[in-house]
Amino acid sequence: MGQTRLTGSGEDPRATELRAAVSRLRRELAGHPVDFPDRDIAEDELAVLAAMVSSGEPEVPRMRRSLLLIAGAVGSVSALGSALMQVRQAVDLFGETPPRGRG
């Protein structure tokens, strides 16, 4: 998708963006005062995304699966909406959103 590496860093800018987005959502989730049933799922899947981006070999289908699980877990918590959207946008940098099937 025409992404270039940052001069001197050697890191894919998409990975930098995803790392920052995951970090932000993790911080906001940790600071959120209200517990909710799927919080552990969100934390686990954010850890999966962080590990993938650190490995340097993120698997786009697995990233999308993690994103769906995170969105399902925190989607109803409006205070986390902006940080969740940032994660979604960062995942989207790794490839086009697959077309939805009709049926």
Secondary structure as UniProt FT lines:
FT   TURN            7..9
FT   HELIX           13..31
FT   TURN            37..38
FT   HELIX           39..55
FT   HELIX           60..74
FT   TURN            75..76
FT   HELIX           78..80
FT   HELIX           81..92
FT   TURN            93..94
//
